[in-house]
Amino acid sequence: MEAGERPRAAVIVTGSELLTGSITDRNGPWLARELGELGFEVAHVLLVGDRPDDLDAALRFAVNSGCVLVVTSGGLGPTADDLTAQVVASFAGVELVLDEDLRKHIAGILRGWAVRTGFGGPALDEANRKQAMVPRGATALPPVGTAPGLVVPRPGGPLVVVMPGPPRELRGMWPAALEAPPFRELLAGVPAATSLSLRFFGLPESEIASTLREFDSEMDLSGVEVTTCLRRSELEVDLRPKPGAAVFAAELHGALAARHAKHLVSDDGTTTDELLARALLERGWTVATGESCTGGMLASRLVDRPGSSAYVAGGVVAYSNTAKTQLLGVPAEMIEEHGAVSPEVARALADGARERFGADVGVGITGVAGPDGGTEAKPVGYVCFCVTTGGGLVLARDPRLPGGRSDVRERSTDLGMHLLLRAAAPRRAE
Amino acid sequence: MEAGERPRAAVIVTGSELLTGSITDRNGPWLARELGELGFEVAHVLLVGDRPDDLDAALRFAVNSGCVLVVTSGGLGPTADDLTAQVVASFAGVELVLDEDLRKHIAGILRGWAVRTGFGGPALDEANRKQAMVPRGATALPPVGTAPGLVVPRPGGPLVVVMPGPPRELRGMWPAALEAPPFRELLAGVPAATSLSLRFFGLPESEIASTLREFDSEMDLSGVEVTTCLRRSELEVDLRPKPGAAVFAAELHGALAARHAKHLVSDDGTTTDELLARALLERGWTVATGESCTGGMLASRLVDRPGSSAYVAGGVVAYSNTAKTQLLGVPAEMIEEHGAVSPEVARALADGARERFGADVGVGITGVAGPDGGTEAKPVGYVCFCVTTGGGLVLARDPRLPGGRSDVRERSTDLGMHLLLRAAAPRRAE
C-alpha cells in the first residue's frame, strides 16, 4: 500500500504562566485536534514564555520541522509583555503598521467596557493603539474580546496564524481564521483526514501492542498512524490514515474491534458518558447515586452532560455512617457487621438511593480512598460497587484499584459509569 | 538592584496522542513547577509525537535554547512506538545495553501483574527485555509501574532525565531522579529559588497590571519575574526573584498584598480548599451540601482532601424538584412561587442539608447551568448561593456567572467554597 505524507503544522502557545506550572494550557490540545481534523500532521505543540527571543526561536524551530503552518496563541494583550505581533512581523520580515479601521473598531469595544467598569483614560488609549498594530500585508481578524487575530504570510512559508490566549476568544475567532484568504488557499492543498477511533474498557495497552505486532507481520501498517492512549481504566486507540490509506485504515479498525470485542466500548469515538446517556434516555430510566468515597464525583459526572435532568434524579453523598443510615436507610447493624466498606453496604446504598429518589436504577459506591483507613483485609483502593434496578438486576464488583486518593476516586467514578452502562445497555454477548 | 540569570531547563513530553487533542498533558505543568522550584528557568515545554526524528530535533532545540537540563516524559512503554531510550542514547552518543538486574526486577513486577490479570506470554517477555535496555553510562531509576527511568549525561551537556509517561509513575519516580548522582551534582550549582505567591478572589487581572505599572515607575522591577494567572474566579500572582533579588521580591510581595488586601485569599500559596479545611477543623464544624446545578461537584471537591471525613457530613444532589422537596424539605409551594432557581430555594437547600445531616454549616446552590433553561429574568449563568449556620449566620449571593455549562458549574463550585470559607473564617475587616 502506498501512502503520502500530510503537510505539517505546529502550535506555539505563549505565556510565562504556563511555564511555572500554575496553569494548564487548554489551547494546545484544542488547536492540535482542529489541525488534525483539517488534515495536517501536528509536528509539535510548544509552550514558551513571554520572551521575544524564545518566541522567535520557536517560530524558527517550526520552519526546521518542515511546517507549512504555525498557529500561535497568546501575547496579544495590552501589556508590555504581550509581544507576539511584533515578533511575528519581524519573523515575516515586515514592519508593524497602524490599522486605523481596526483601531476604531477596538476603541468602540473598549468604550463599552470603560463605561461598565469605570476604568478608562490614557492607559486605555495606549492599549487600543497597541492592539491595532498589524504586520504589513497581514489579514486582521476581528476581536472576540478586545484582541484582534492575525493571519501573516511569510515568503517561503510557513503561514503564521496569530490567535488570542483566552480559550473562549481563541475558539470564537477560529472560524474567521479559516475563512481568511491565505489560510483558505493553504487548506485547499491539504488532503482530507478521516480519523477512526476505538474505545476499550479493562484492556491493557500491551494487548493492543501485541495484536498490532501480529498484524504487522501479515500486512504493511505504515500507511496508518496508530496511537494508543490509556486514560485511567479506558484505552483509546486512534487510527489516522496517511493520504491514500483510508480504506486500509477502516479494515484495520474493524479487525482490532473484532479481536478485542469483549472489551470494546465504542468504535466511533462515542464516549462512555454519551453511551450511558443515550441508553438511559432510550429506556426512559432515571438514575440515583449513593456515594461514599467518590463523594459526589459520579453524580457530578452524570450531570455534566447538557439535558441530564431528563435522566438524573439525584444523589446522596453519604460520607458519614449516620448519613448512610439516616438518608439512605442503610441498616446500622449492617455497617457494624460488615463494615461501611462492604459489598452489602454498596448494595444498600444503591437500593436506598433508587428508592429515596424514586429512580429506575441506583448505584452505590463505598471504598477506602486513602491515604489512611486501609486495613489488611480492606486496603487503600478497595472499593465496593453495586448497581441495582427496580426490575431486580444486581451488578456488583469489589476490586482493589491502584493509585493515590484521587486516582482511586476517579477510577471508581469510571467503573461506576461502566456498571451503569452495562445495566442500561447490556452487551449482546452477555 | 542586580540580578543574575538562572540556568535553563526544558521539558519534552512525548506521545502522539497529545497531538491529536484527545488528551491533555499533565506532566509538562507538573515538571515545569518542580523545575522552577529547584531554581531553573524553564525555557519551554515541548510536546512531540512518537517519531524518533521529532524527539531528536526536540533535544537539539533544547541545546540551542541554552538548556543545561532536559526532562523527558513518556515513550518508555513496551510498544514499538516507545522509542525514548533509543533516541536519547543516540543523542548522548552511546549505545543501548541490556541491564540484567533491571530485567529481572521488571520480570518480577510483570509476573505479579500477569497473575492478577491473566495476561502474559511472549508479548510480556519481549516488553520486559525492551524496557531493560539502558544507554551505556546512564543511571537507571527503579520502575514505579513497569518502566524504569533514566538519567543520561551527555558530553558538553545537557543532562537528560528520562521519565515515564503515566503521571502517577512520573511523580513517584521524581524523588529518585533528584537523588541520582549526576542530577544531584547539577543541582548543587543551581541558585535556590524562593517563589512567592499571592492568591486573590474577585480581583481583575488588570488591577494587578495597573499596580505593577505604578510600582514600575517608582522602582526597578526587573529582578523579579511576576506572572499572573487567572483561574476562573481566582487570580494567582507568582513572584520569582532572579538570583540576588530575594529581599526585593519579598518587599514587592508585601506591597501587592497590602494594596489588594480586600481581595487577598492567601499570601503563602495556601489554597482555598486548604484554608477552608483548616477553618472547619479549627471550629470543629461539619459541613453539608444541597446542590442542584453543580450536581455533587462541591461535595466532591470537599471530599477531595485526605481526612475530609472529619468535617464533611455529606450532601444531597437535589437535581429534580421532587428530590429538593422530599430529601431536603424544600416546600413545593416555595419552588412554585419563586422557581427552583431562586435565593429562597438556595437558602432552603442550605438549611435542609444542614438539618438532615446534623451539620454545623450548610450550603445550597441552584442555578441555570445551560445551555437550555435560561429566561430573560433568569438567564444561563444565573446561580443562587446560600450558606447558613446553626448560629444564624446567612450569606447569600445570586450572581450571573459567565461561560458555558461546565464553566458555570465550576465557577459555582469555586464561589461555594469561598462562601463557606467566609462563614468559617470571617476576615478581620468584616
Boltz contact constraints between the chains, C-beta under 6 A:
constraints:
  - contact:
      token1: [A, 16]
      token2: [B, 227]
      max_distance: 6.0
  - contact:
      token1: [A, 17]
      token2: [B, 227]
      max_distance: 6.0
  - contact:
      token1: [A, 17]
      token2: [B, 229]
      max_distance: 6.0
  - contact:
      token1: [A, 19]
      token2: [B, 32]
      max_distance: 6.0
  - contact:
      token1: [A, 19]
      token2: [B, 42]
      max_distance: 6.0
  - contact:
      token1: [A, 20]
      token2: [B, 36]
      max_distance: 6.0
  - contact:
      token1: [A, 20]
      token2: [B, 227]
      max_distance: 6.0
  - contact:
      token1: [A, 20]
      token2: [B, 238]
      max_distance: 6.0
  - contact:
      token1: [A, 21]
      token2: [B, 29]
      max_distance: 6.0
  - contact:
      token1: [A, 21]
      token2: [B, 32]
      max_distance: 6.0
  - contact:
      token1: [A, 21]
      token2: [B, 33]
      max_distance: 6.0
  - contact:
      token1: [A, 22]
      token2: [B, 229]
      max_distance: 6.0
  - contact:
      token1: [A, 22]
      token2: [B, 236]
      max_distance: 6.0
  - contact:
      token1: [A, 22]
      token2: [B, 238]
      max_distance: 6.0
  - contact:
      token1: [A, 23]
      token2: [B, 229]
      max_distance: 6.0
  - contact:
      token1: [A, 24]
      token2: [B, 29]
      max_distance: 6.0
  - contact:
      token1: [A, 29]
      token2: [B, 21]
      max_distance: 6.0
  - contact:
      token1: [A, 29]
      token2: [B, 24]
      max_distance: 6.0
  - contact:
      token1: [A, 32]
      token2: [B, 19]
      max_distance: 6.0
  - contact:
      token1: [A, 32]
      token2: [B, 21]
      max_distance: 6.0
  - contact:
      token1: [A, 33]
      token2: [B, 21]
      max_distance: 6.0
  - contact:
      token1: [A, 36]
      token2: [B, 20]
      max_distance: 6.0
  - contact:
      token1: [A, 42]
      token2: [B, 19]
      max_distance: 6.0
  - contact:
      token1: [A, 44]
      token2: [B, 46]
      max_distance: 6.0
  - contact:
      token1: [A, 44]
      token2: [B, 48]
      max_distance: 6.0
  - contact:
      token1: [A, 45]
      token2: [B, 47]
      max_distance: 6.0
  - contact:
      token1: [A, 46]
      token2: [B, 44]
      max_distance: 6.0
  - contact:
      token1: [A, 46]
      token2: [B, 46]
      max_distance: 6.0
  - contact:
      token1: [A, 47]
      token2: [B, 45]
      max_distance: 6.0
  - contact:
      token1: [A, 48]
      token2: [B, 44]
      max_distance: 6.0
  - contact:
      token1: [A, 61]
      token2: [B, 61]
      max_distance: 6.0
  - contact:
      token1: [A, 79]
      token2: [B, 209]
      max_distance: 6.0
  - contact:
      token1: [A, 204]
      token2: [B, 119]
      max_distance: 6.0
  - contact:
      token1: [A, 206]
      token2: [B, 78]
      max_distance: 6.0
  - contact:
      token1: [A, 206]
      token2: [B, 123]
      max_distance: 6.0
  - contact:
      token1: [A, 206]
      token2: [B, 127]
      max_distance: 6.0
  - contact:
      token1: [A, 209]
      token2: [B, 79]
      max_distance: 6.0
  - contact:
      token1: [A, 210]
      token2: [B, 123]
      max_distance: 6.0
  - contact:
      token1: [A, 227]
      token2: [B, 16]
      max_distance: 6.0
  - contact:
      token1: [A, 227]
      token2: [B, 17]
      max_distance: 6.0
  - contact:
      token1: [A, 229]
      token2: [B, 17]
      max_distance: 6.0
  - contact:
      token1: [A, 229]
      token2: [B, 22]
      max_distance: 6.0
  - contact:
      token1: [A, 229]
      token2: [B, 23]
      max_distance: 6.0
  - contact:
      token1: [A, 238]
      token2: [B, 20]
      max_distance: 6.0
  - contact:
      token1: [A, 295]
      token2: [B, 299]
      max_distance: 6.0
  - contact:
      token1: [A, 295]
      token2: [B, 300]
      max_distance: 6.0
  - contact:
      token1: [A, 295]
      token2: [B, 303]
      max_distance: 6.0
  - contact:
      token1: [A, 296]
      token2: [B, 296]
      max_distance: 6.0
  - contact:
      token1: [A, 296]
      token2: [B, 299]
      max_distance: 6.0
  - contact:
      token1: [A, 296]
      token2: [B, 300]
      max_distance: 6.0
  - contact:
      token1: [A, 297]
      token2: [B, 300]
      max_distance: 6.0
  - contact:
      token1: [A, 299]
      token2: [B, 295]
      max_distance: 6.0
  - contact:
      token1: [A, 299]
      token2: [B, 296]
      max_distance: 6.0
  - contact:
      token1: [A, 299]
      token2: [B, 317]
      max_distance: 6.0
  - contact:
      token1: [A, 300]
      token2: [B, 295]
      max_distance: 6.0
  - contact:
      token1: [A, 300]
      token2: [B, 296]
      max_distance: 6.0
  - contact:
      token1: [A, 300]
      token2: [B, 297]
      max_distance: 6.0
  - contact:
      token1: [A, 300]
      token2: [B, 300]
      max_distance: 6.0
  - contact:
      token1: [A, 303]
      token2: [B, 295]
      max_distance: 6.0
  - contact:
      token1: [A, 306]
      token2: [B, 371]
      max_distance: 6.0
  - contact:
      token1: [A, 306]
      token2: [B, 405]
      max_distance: 6.0
  - contact:
      token1: [A, 312]
      token2: [B, 319]
      max_distance: 6.0
  - contact:
      token1: [A, 313]
      token2: [B, 320]
      max_distance: 6.0
  - contact:
      token1: [A, 314]
      token2: [B, 317]
      max_distance: 6.0
  - contact:
      token1: [A, 314]
      token2: [B, 318]
      max_distance: 6.0
  - contact:
      token1: [A, 314]
      token2: [B, 319]
      max_distance: 6.0
  - contact:
      token1: [A, 314]
      token2: [B, 320]
      max_distance: 6.0
  - contact:
      token1: [A, 314]
      token2: [B, 323]
      max_distance: 6.0
  - contact:
      token1: [A, 315]
      token2: [B, 317]
      max_distance: 6.0
  - contact:
      token1: [A, 316]
      token2: [B, 316]
      max_distance: 6.0
  - contact:
      token1: [A, 317]
      token2: [B, 299]
      max_distance: 6.0
  - contact:
      token1: [A, 317]
      token2: [B, 314]
      max_distance: 6.0
  - contact:
      token1: [A, 317]
      token2: [B, 315]
      max_distance: 6.0
  - contact:
      token1: [A, 318]
      token2: [B, 314]
      max_distance: 6.0
  - contact:
      token1: [A, 319]
      token2: [B, 312]
      max_distance: 6.0
  - contact:
      token1: [A, 319]
      token2: [B, 314]
      max_distance: 6.0
  - contact:
      token1: [A, 320]
      token2: [B, 313]
      max_distance: 6.0
  - contact:
      token1: [A, 320]
      token2: [B, 314]
      max_distance: 6.0
  - contact:
      token1: [A, 323]
      token2: [B, 314]
      max_distance: 6.0
  - contact:
      token1: [A, 323]
      token2: [B, 357]
      max_distance: 6.0
  - contact:
      token1: [A, 357]
      token2: [B, 323]
      max_distance: 6.0
  - contact:
      token1: [A, 371]
      token2: [B, 306]
      max_distance: 6.0
  - contact:
      token1: [A, 403]
      token2: [B, 168]
      max_distance: 6.0
  - contact:
      token1: [A, 405]
      token2: [B, 306]
      max_distance: 6.0
